[in-house]
């Protein structure tokens, strides 16, 4: 009987280890964070000012802090991981006249980009990937005027199609993106995820044997703006 109980106990321990192993490995390998650029309408107020004017990027307030970064899938030691890199080092401004976005330009400091693994971030900063030393700033510029007159002022969101020029590592691509816009209090908050093939912007996804990075991903942003 004692031997039988010992065997049952040993089997139970093995079962716990087997069931827990994926979660333990997942915690150790990093990744699988949700994109940090979503908008929560439940945390919004009605608009307190009109749209027209010049708007500057501000740090924002939780849960709508200004943030930019990327999302990409990779296979790390045989396991799929979704990697999210972000930074709050974002600046820029937008100009709106008669409900139309006339111009907007945003800049991101690339040396601030960070994931949950420092070694990954160091590798990403190297010349063959992001080349942060040679190209310390990436930009996002609205390429065509955008009608924002339909954006509600009651603290709910609307989505508008926008043509943007994205510049990473000195290479510019023009691409459409669906931008979610929220007017809340004295701020305008805009977020989106731009699909990108990394080699189109001069970024070579690493393949190092133990890690393989997908050739496509998204460049993500959420900017909070306040009128000057």
C-alpha positions as CSV (number, residue, x, y, z in Angstrom):
1,X,0.0,0.0,0.0
2,X,2.8,2.4,0.9
3,X,4.5,1.7,-2.4
4,X,1.2,2.3,-4.2
5,X,0.7,5.6,-2.5
6,X,4.3,6.6,-3.4
7,X,3.7,5.8,-7.1
8,X,0.5,7.7,-7.1
9,X,2.2,10.7,-5.5
10,X,5.0,10.6,-8.0
11,X,2.6,10.5,-10.9
12,X,0.7,13.4,-9.5
13,X,4.0,15.5,-9.2
14,X,4.9,14.6,-12.8
15,X,1.4,15.6,-14.0
16,X,1.6,19.0,-12.2
17,X,5.1,19.6,-13.8
18,X,3.8,18.6,-17.3
19,X,0.8,20.8,-17.0
20,X,2.6,23.8,-15.5
21,X,5.6,23.6,-17.9
22,X,4.2,25.7,-20.7
23,X,3.2,28.5,-18.4
24,X,6.6,28.5,-16.7
25,X,8.4,28.5,-20.0
26,X,6.2,31.2,-21.3
27,X,7.0,33.4,-18.3
28,X,10.8,32.8,-18.7
29,X,10.9,33.4,-22.5
30,X,9.0,36.7,-22.4
31,X,6.6,38.0,-25.0
32,X,2.9,37.4,-25.5
33,X,1.9,40.8,-24.1
34,X,-1.1,42.5,-25.7
35,X,-0.4,45.6,-27.8
36,X,-0.1,48.6,-25.5
37,X,-1.9,51.1,-27.9
38,X,-5.6,50.4,-27.4
39,X,-8.2,53.0,-26.5
40,X,-10.7,52.4,-23.7
41,X,-13.9,54.4,-24.2
42,X,-15.0,53.4,-20.7
43,X,-12.2,55.7,-19.4
44,X,-13.3,58.7,-21.5
45,X,-15.2,62.0,-20.8
46,X,-17.2,64.1,-23.1
47,X,-15.1,66.6,-25.2
48,X,-14.4,69.9,-23.5
49,X,-13.0,71.8,-26.5
50,X,-13.6,72.0,-30.2
51,X,-11.3,70.3,-32.7
52,X,-9.9,73.3,-34.6
53,X,-6.4,74.4,-33.6
54,X,-2.9,73.1,-33.2
55,X,-2.5,70.0,-31.0
56,X,0.7,68.9,-29.4
57,X,1.6,65.4,-28.1
58,X,1.5,65.1,-24.4
59,X,2.3,62.2,-22.1
60,X,-1.4,61.4,-21.6
61,X,-3.1,59.8,-18.6
62,X,-3.8,56.2,-17.7
63,X,-5.1,54.3,-19.6
64,X,-4.4,56.5,-22.6
65,X,-0.7,57.3,-22.2
66,X,1.2,58.3,-25.3
67,X,3.1,55.2,-26.6
68,X,4.6,53.9,-29.8
69,X,6.3,50.7,-30.8
70,X,5.9,47.4,-32.7
71,X,4.3,44.0,-32.5
72,X,5.9,41.0,-34.2
73,X,5.7,37.2,-34.0
74,X,8.8,35.1,-33.4
75,X,9.7,31.5,-32.7
76,X,12.0,31.3,-29.7
77,X,13.5,27.9,-29.0
78,X,10.7,26.2,-30.9
79,X,7.9,28.1,-29.2
80,X,5.8,30.8,-30.8
81,X,5.9,34.2,-29.1
82,X,4.2,37.5,-29.8
83,X,6.7,40.3,-28.9
84,X,5.6,43.9,-28.1
85,X,8.1,46.7,-27.9
86,X,7.1,50.1,-26.7
87,X,8.4,53.6,-25.8
88,X,6.8,56.7,-24.4
89,X,9.5,58.9,-26.1
90,X,7.1,60.3,-28.7
91,X,6.7,63.9,-29.8
92,X,4.9,65.9,-32.5
93,X,1.8,67.9,-33.4
94,X,-1.3,68.0,-35.6
95,X,-3.1,71.0,-37.1
96,X,-6.9,70.9,-37.6
97,X,-9.0,73.6,-39.4
98,X,-12.7,73.5,-39.9
99,X,-12.9,69.9,-38.8
100,X,-10.2,68.7,-41.3
101,X,-6.8,67.4,-40.3
102,X,-4.5,69.5,-42.4
103,X,-1.1,68.2,-41.2
104,X,0.4,65.9,-38.6
105,X,3.9,64.7,-37.8
106,X,5.1,62.5,-35.0
107,X,8.6,61.5,-34.0
108,X,9.7,58.4,-32.0
109,X,13.1,58.0,-30.2
110,X,14.2,54.5,-31.2
111,X,16.6,54.1,-28.3
112,X,13.7,54.1,-25.9
113,X,12.1,51.0,-27.4
114,X,11.9,48.1,-24.9
115,X,10.4,44.7,-24.7
116,X,10.4,42.4,-21.6
117,X,13.9,41.1,-22.4
118,X,16.9,43.4,-22.4
119,X,19.1,41.1,-24.6
120,X,16.4,41.2,-27.3
121,X,16.4,45.0,-27.2
122,X,20.2,45.3,-27.4
123,X,20.1,43.0,-30.5
124,X,17.3,45.0,-32.1
125,X,19.4,48.3,-31.8
126,X,22.2,46.9,-33.9
127,X,23.0,48.3,-37.4
128,X,21.6,45.3,-39.3
129,X,18.2,45.6,-37.6
130,X,17.0,49.0,-36.4
131,X,20.4,50.8,-36.4
132,X,19.4,53.1,-33.6
133,X,22.8,54.9,-33.6
134,X,22.6,55.7,-37.3
135,X,18.8,56.4,-37.3
136,X,17.8,57.5,-33.8
137,X,14.4,58.8,-34.8
138,X,11.5,57.3,-36.8
139,X,8.6,59.4,-38.0
140,X,5.0,59.1,-38.9
141,X,3.5,61.9,-41.2
142,X,-0.1,62.1,-42.3
143,X,0.2,62.2,-46.1
144,X,-3.3,63.5,-47.0
145,X,-5.9,65.7,-45.4
146,X,-8.5,63.8,-43.2
147,X,-12.1,64.8,-42.5
148,X,-12.5,64.6,-38.7
149,X,-15.9,66.4,-38.5
150,X,-17.6,63.1,-37.8
151,X,-15.6,62.4,-34.6
152,X,-18.2,62.3,-31.8
153,X,-17.8,64.7,-28.8
154,X,-19.6,62.4,-26.3
155,X,-16.5,60.3,-25.2
156,X,-17.1,57.6,-27.8
157,X,-14.7,56.6,-30.6
158,X,-14.7,56.7,-34.4
159,X,-12.4,55.1,-36.9
160,X,-11.1,57.0,-39.9
161,X,-8.9,55.8,-42.8
162,X,-5.6,57.7,-43.0
163,X,-2.7,57.7,-45.5
164,X,0.6,57.9,-43.7
165,X,4.3,58.1,-44.6
166,X,6.2,55.9,-42.2
167,X,9.9,56.4,-42.0
168,X,12.1,53.8,-40.2
169,X,15.8,53.5,-40.6
170,X,15.8,56.3,-43.2
171,X,13.4,54.5,-45.5
172,X,9.9,55.8,-46.1
173,X,6.8,53.8,-47.1
174,X,3.3,55.2,-47.8
175,X,0.5,53.0,-46.4
176,X,-3.1,53.2,-45.3
177,X,-4.0,52.7,-41.7
178,X,-7.3,52.7,-39.8
179,X,-7.0,55.2,-37.0
180,X,-9.3,55.1,-33.9
181,X,-9.9,58.6,-32.6
182,X,-11.3,59.7,-29.2
183,X,-12.2,63.2,-28.0
184,X,-12.0,63.1,-24.2
185,X,-12.0,66.2,-22.0
186,X,-9.3,68.6,-23.4
187,X,-7.5,65.9,-25.3
188,X,-7.7,64.0,-28.6
189,X,-6.4,60.5,-28.5
190,X,-5.5,58.6,-31.7
191,X,-4.3,55.0,-32.1
192,X,-3.6,52.5,-34.9
193,X,-1.5,49.6,-36.0
194,X,0.3,49.9,-39.4
195,X,1.0,46.5,-41.1
196,X,4.7,46.5,-42.2
197,X,6.9,44.1,-44.1
198,X,10.2,44.7,-42.2
199,X,12.5,44.6,-45.2
200,X,10.4,47.3,-46.9
201,X,11.8,49.7,-44.3
202,X,15.3,48.3,-44.3
203,X,15.0,46.1,-41.3
204,X,16.3,42.5,-41.7
205,X,14.4,40.2,-39.3
206,X,17.0,38.1,-37.4
207,X,17.2,34.3,-37.8
208,X,19.8,33.0,-35.3
209,X,18.9,29.3,-35.0
210,X,17.3,29.6,-31.6
211,X,15.0,32.5,-32.7
212,X,13.3,33.3,-36.0
213,X,11.4,36.6,-36.4
214,X,8.4,36.9,-38.8
215,X,8.9,39.0,-41.9
216,X,5.8,41.1,-41.1
217,X,4.5,42.8,-38.1
218,X,2.8,46.1,-37.1
219,X,4.1,49.5,-36.1
220,X,1.7,50.6,-33.3
221,X,0.9,54.0,-31.8
222,X,-1.4,55.8,-29.4
223,X,-0.9,59.5,-29.1
224,X,-2.6,61.8,-26.7
225,X,-2.7,65.5,-27.9
226,X,-3.7,68.7,-26.2
227,X,-4.4,72.0,-27.9
228,X,-1.6,74.6,-27.7
